[in-house]
Amino acid sequence: MQALSLTISIHGWAVVQVGDDDSAFSYTIGLVERFGHPELIVVDVDRRHQHRLINELAQGIAASGRPALDRPSTRGVRCVEVHTNHLHADYFSAWASRYGTLPQPGQVLQVLLPNSAYCECHAPAVRRLDRPDPTPAAPAPLNRAERRRRARPGHAP
């Protein structure tokens, strides 16, 4: 916690990464405290890029009060408010340790990459923390008759 406090004192925020596998995510601590701006959380982005992305956005907040969404590396990125259902210790335990409470509604924004950042099969599976259920409902699988009909020559989608 001392290192976290020192980082926030020097830079105005710190980035906490949770996990070290494909399900890892990162979020800021200090943006609410130092800039009156909601914290940022990044999920379903390669863990090697989370820190850089979130820091770039936070630099914009420090400079102008808004995430830096106009840089070449952040074009198409959006920030959406995290739904109350996801403001729990599974995501924000370090935040809760620092402030003695979990974030309140309106205090966290999820950073979303453009759909073009994902392949067609993975874009629908991105966790959306702005919704009560984090993942969108997957389309119902096609039954056997529909799969055969679509496989016929001359089928128009």
Secondary structure as UniProt FT lines:
FT   HELIX           2..11
FT   STRAND          14..18
FT   TURN            22..23
FT   STRAND          25..29
FT   HELIX           31..35
FT   STRAND          39..42
FT   HELIX           47..64
FT   HELIX           72..74
FT   TURN            75..76
FT   STRAND          78..81
FT   HELIX           84..86
FT   HELIX           89..99
FT   TURN            105..106
FT   STRAND          108..112
FT   HELIX           115..117
FT   TURN            120..122
FT   HELIX           123..125
FT   TURN            129..130
FT   HELIX           144..151
FT   TURN            153..154
//
